[in-house]
Amino acid sequence: MSSTTIALASLGLMLVLIYCGMHVAVVLALLSFVGVWIMRADMEVAANLLAQAASDAIASHVFGVVPLFVLMGFLVAVADIGKDAFEVADRLFRRLKGGLGMATVAANAVFAAITGISIASAAVFTRVAVPQMLTFGYTPRFAVGVVAGSSVLGMLIPPSLLMILYGFLSNQSVGALFTAGILPGLLLALCYCVMIYLAACLRPDWVYIAPGASAEGSPARGADMGPAEMALKLVPALALIALCLGGIYAGMFTATEAGAVGAAGALTVALLRRRLSWAKFRQVMLDTGHVTVSVSFLIIAANIYTRMLAMSGTPQAIVAGMAELGLGPWAFLATYVAIILVLGTILDSSSILLITLPLMLPIAESFGMDLIWLGVVTVIAVEIGLLTPPFGLSAYVVKSTLNDPRIGLGDIFMGALPFAATMFLLLILVIAFPSISLALLK
């Protein structure tokens, strides 16, 4: 059996084991170990590869960016900065049709710029925005769909944990990836707002329970909030954005240092607002540790799997096969995106990156593709999976956080469907016009 056949067989077996419930990192490490053992007919070589990858994969201060940005995200959630951003956005959009939906999107965009975790956005705005929308006459399906759909902004607008993971796996600059995600993220938020407004005007029965009796535009919605109070509520969020991302783009510090500064700033805000008790701080540290260990374990496993694939020569064999068939870079890109979209229905975002990138990145490089642009394309495609059944993670987070028996998973997925379609349109735009993501890098 050839090395390429062994590697390709491991891909099929990987999907089977993951579908059976085995943890992705365990599957990657196990199949890599067994694959090298069979290819080299020497268990000691496989064991040495496993040990070397485990010690080398994250043995760098650069990986400190993961726990620091995760800690920052959890502290921001505890400090109620997302709630403040929603209240200000609600005041700005309250006279527009679909205004509360647009306020949720705008607040999510602000929240995304200081967290980078879609799950945190979904949890925070399920508590903050859904009750408000239900109170003012929105349909439950639309209310939960807006929250689930706009939560994906957390992985596209920097700082993004998924961008950080892609940077590690592709050996690309995290700062450059952050910059490349700004315009697509803002464009996606704008497209969401336009879609919500058009839906409220053209299909009010989808947005409102009783369109004629809707409380949209009611003076009761934030009318007592003046410009000074609005500015005061936004100060912490804007300060953290300027401190963290501004420092990266100004060249004052690296992404890792920005994570430390941002975490310190978020801690200061939480303490000044007296929102951080010892019990909450302990929970924040535990949650940060759990996420960090999980991501680190995944990175180590992906590193091992990448070495196994390189040893087998599978990427080179696939490139040669595509050349023989006359398939060029666009056919490869279409296949790559299709694979990610399909995997998005059954796997979480990090797992999709870990499975596909080790095999696909060498092929993309052989076609001369810009890996920063490909990173944005990858993240958008992966994030669509957060909204698609049966595994759509954002939908499950909304459901568990809301804990309302009247709203089922089916309602959340149906409500999020227009947002997933909008993301797909953005994906096509970014593929067709790479300058959308690369303009700020020039």
QUISULZI-V81149 format. One record per run of one state. SS is the DSSP state (h for helix, s for strand, l for the rest). FROM is the first residue (numbers start at 1). TO is the last residue. Records with the same first field share a line. If there is no record, write none. Layout:
SS->FROM-TO  FROM-TO
This chain:
l->1-2  20-23  41-42  57-60  79-80  94-98  113-117  136-137  139-139  156-160  171-173  203-203  209-210  214-226  250-254  273-277  313-313  326-328  344-348  367-370  388-392  403-408  433-434  442-442
h->3-19  24-40  43-56  61-78  81-93  99-112  118-135  140-155  161-170  174-202  204-207  211-213  227-249  255-272  278-312  314-325  329-343  349-366  371-387  393-402  409-432  435-441
s->138-138  208-208
